[in-house]
Amino acid sequence: GMSFHTSTKVTGCEITGSGVTVAAEKNGKEVSFEAEKVLLSVGRKPFTEGLGLDKIDLSVDEKGRIPVKEYATSIDGVYAIGDVIDGPMLAHKAEEDGVAVAEKIAGKPVHVSYDRVPSVIYTDPEIAAIGLTEEQAKSAGFDIKTGSFPLLANGRAIAQASTSGMAKIIADKKTDRILGASIIARGASEIIASVAAHMEYGGSAEDLSATIHAHPTISESLKEAALAVDGRAIHSL
């Protein structure tokens, strides 16, 4: 029951007595939409205004980010983390940046794996992903294999009437190393961490498939997807 309008540019919104009228352009023609509410989501940008960077001669790049090397800026003793530097604009990434800076100041080695930062869309069901997509993996030159598993075949999902969704694992065909994963499911934001743990040490799809998951849980769908990478899924439809 949803309609999607791609290649459509919103040009304005007007609040009316009954809701909101959205004006837009599509294929060179003006169109309008009537709605009760409008959710605006147009991306993020570094927010450096008011930081006084000009007062210490600290410049930003073409995207407004502060260039750093292991979090150190071009000004001695000044560090930058989070959304004002390169990398995913996510709170948990910024938190790890903060820890890394503290360790660097303490003289310890620093390392944050930006390619293994999970991302989540907090809808119902939730959408969580980590690592590379199929397209990204192929573009990076990997020969890949994938495995997926539908929540329709997951006992916990059936029990709680939340079978909309699936789990997917992307692995290197040569080494079986997990390159990426995604899951659409209720509670996906909690479950994706299990894949992150395996990816952190360079784990394989077989490692994930051999990990014992409690039954019945939604997380079992990731184990099944990992088994499916090699055509070994047990409960798939």
BAGU-305609 format. One line per field, with one value per residue (C-alpha): residue in three letters; y, z, x. Coordinates in steps of 0.001 Angstrom, whole numbers, plus 500000, padded with zeros to 6 digits. Layout:
BEGIN
voro <- [ALA:...] .
y <- [Y:...] .
z <- [Z:...] .
x <- [X:...] .
//
This chain:
BEGIN
voro <- [GLY:MET:SER:PHE:HIS:THR:SER:THR:LYS:VAL:THR:GLY:CYS:GLU:ILE:THR:GLY:SER:GLY:VAL:THR:VAL:ALA:ALA:GLU:LYS:ASN:GLY:LYS:GLU:VAL:SER:PHE:GLU:ALA:GLU:LYS:VAL:LEU:LEU:SER:VAL:GLY:ARG:LYS:PRO:PHE:THR:GLU:GLY:LEU:GLY:LEU:ASP:LYS:ILE:ASP:LEU:SER:VAL:ASP:GLU:LYS:GLY:ARG:ILE:PRO:VAL:LYS:GLU:TYR:ALA:THR:SER:ILE:ASP:GLY:VAL:TYR:ALA:ILE:GLY:ASP:VAL:ILE:ASP:GLY:PRO:MET:LEU:ALA:HIS:LYS:ALA:GLU:GLU:ASP:GLY:VAL:ALA:VAL:ALA:GLU:LYS:ILE:ALA:GLY:LYS:PRO:VAL:HIS:VAL:SER:TYR:ASP:ARG:VAL:PRO:SER:VAL:ILE:TYR:THR:ASP:PRO:GLU:ILE:ALA:ALA:ILE:GLY:LEU:THR:GLU:GLU:GLN:ALA:LYS:SER:ALA:GLY:PHE:ASP:ILE:LYS:THR:GLY:SER:PHE:PRO:LEU:LEU:ALA:ASN:GLY:ARG:ALA:ILE:ALA:GLN:ALA:SER:THR:SER:GLY:MET:ALA:LYS:ILE:ILE:ALA:ASP:LYS:LYS:THR:ASP:ARG:ILE:LEU:GLY:ALA:SER:ILE:ILE:ALA:ARG:GLY:ALA:SER:GLU:ILE:ILE:ALA:SER:VAL:ALA:ALA:HIS:MET:GLU:TYR:GLY:GLY:SER:ALA:GLU:ASP:LEU:SER:ALA:THR:ILE:HIS:ALA:HIS:PRO:THR:ILE:SER:GLU:SER:LEU:LYS:GLU:ALA:ALA:LEU:ALA:VAL:ASP:GLY:ARG:ALA:ILE:HIS:SER:LEU] .
y <- [500000:502330:504477:505441:508440:508284:511038:513495:516791:518445:522193:523250:522388:524300:523593:523525:523136:519378:518619:519425:519977:519016:520597:518708:518263:514926:514412:518150:518425:519947:517528:517823:515471:515783:514325:514502:514790:515136:513395:515154:513089:514537:513318:514735:517133:518068:520758:522875:526318:528042:525884:528785:526897:530138:531503:528726:528507:525036:524497:522007:520004:520437:518576:520635:517902:518434:516528:514297:511626:509184:511899:514513:517737:519974:521945:520320:519160:519521:516375:515804:512937:511948:513673:516404:513916:511216:508022:506962:509695:507473:507903:504560:505409:508755:507010:504683:507724:509299:506198:506020:509649:509085:506024:507940:510724:508033:506740:503584:502373:503351:501482:501852:499753:502035:499254:497236:499857:498573:500861:500635:502019:502041:501116:498159:495771:497223:497140:496549:496147:495918:495756:495650:495175:492780:495671:497215:493870:493247:496784:496188:493169:490374:487136:486605:484058:484868:483180:484376:483103:484260:485000:483034:479949:481256:479842:482946:485206:482952:482877:486665:487272:489185:487123:490108:490156:488144:487725:487816:487056:488064:486186:485992:482919:482145:482583:482379:485554:487520:490751:492036:491188:492590:491664:492953:491839:492960:493555:493578:496365:493987:490969:492553:492716:488966:489413:492412:490222:487614:490252:491938:488965:488174:485345:483235:482310:478850:480364:482075:478974:476909:479388:477963:480306:479890:478549:480073:483420:485735:485537:481962:483466:484756:481294:479859:482557:481669:478002:479024:480589:477039:475681:474049:475893:473493:475145:477206:477063] .
z <- [500000:499634:496613:495846:493689:492594:490701:492355:493760:496583:496034:498979:501717:502840:506063:505477:507740:507149:506940:504529:500780:499278:495952:493787:490291:488489:484946:484332:485532:488715:491040:494528:497388:500260:503611:507326:508163:506333:507431:506099:505705:503338:504709:507081:506948:509304:511743:512442:512659:515948:516790:516188:513689:511920:515130:515232:511448:511206:507737:506519:503279:500395:502358:505486:507373:509487:508017:510593:510850:513624:514940:515176:513258:511680:514944:517600:520555:518765:517908:516090:516192:515166:512487:511771:510360:507696:508324:509092:510782:513585:517366:518061:515604:517338:520712:519471:518067:521523:523148:520453:521018:524754:524118:521609:524121:526628:524178:523159:519557:518011:515557:514649:511768:509882:507402:510265:511782:511814:510595:511565:510287:513264:511498:512251:511254:511785:509034:510113:507953:508253:505816:502048:499952:497006:494594:496714:497114:493363:492655:495071:492997:495244:493826:496211:497401:499321:501531:502642:504930:505188:508555:507350:508317:511714:514719:516918:514101:513536:517264:517573:514232:512780:509731:507449:506776:505998:506776:504254:504430:501802:501815:499774:497546:497860:501606:502964:504983:505796:503775:504782:506204:506481:508366:508191:511353:514614:516880:513998:515720:518582:516385:513914:516662:516364:512769:513786:516321:513679:511156:513701:513719:509997:510643:507909:507036:508353:511700:511976:510893:513517:516286:518456:518617:521196:519975:519384:518501:515510:515557:514262:510880:510620:511365:508673:506192:506897:506268:503046:501769:501013:500332:503754:505291:507471:507879:504704:502836] .
x <- [500000:502974:503833:507449:508340:511981:513832:511460:512744:510814:510591:508469:505994:502914:501045:497278:494279:494198:497898:500731:500915:504266:505280:507764:509206:509181:510428:510232:506643:505246:503467:502014:501243:498789:499829:499140:502840:506162:509348:512443:515611:518195:521505:524066:526989:529822:528716:531776:530201:530925:533935:536309:538446:539361:540858:543455:543947:542422:540978:538376:538181:535732:533042:533522:535368:538469:541443:543145:545818:544993:542631:545394:544735:547360:547439:549605:547544:544180:542230:538937:536438:532932:530887:533453:535984:535886:533933:530348:528297:527035:527032:528712:531501:532038:532175:534921:536740:536671:538127:540811:541837:542139:544310:546439:547054:548008:550601:548751:548245:544898:542721:539039:537726:535347:534563:533102:530814:527208:524438:520781:517493:515118:511920:509648:511097:514554:517185:520778:523864:527632:530532:530129:527018:527121:527666:530424:532196:532138:533356:536238:537276:536020:534645:531755:529240:526084:523562:520147:517423:513771:512206:509186:511206:512351:510503:510788:509595:506592:505796:505815:504070:507038:507989:508583:512296:515402:519093:521932:525643:528223:531534:534725:534417:538131:538679:535097:535839:532681:532650:529237:525853:522372:519246:515712:513960:512477:515485:517982:519948:520789:521546:523991:526627:527186:528356:530480:532284:533166:534242:536505:538881:538434:535985:534423:530863:531693:532762:529381:527487:529338:528457:525686:522687:519933:516580:514143:515728:515735:519547:519305:518452:522038:523405:521123:522181:525813:525015:523244:526485:527588:524097:523806:520840:518864:515467:515119:511829] .
//
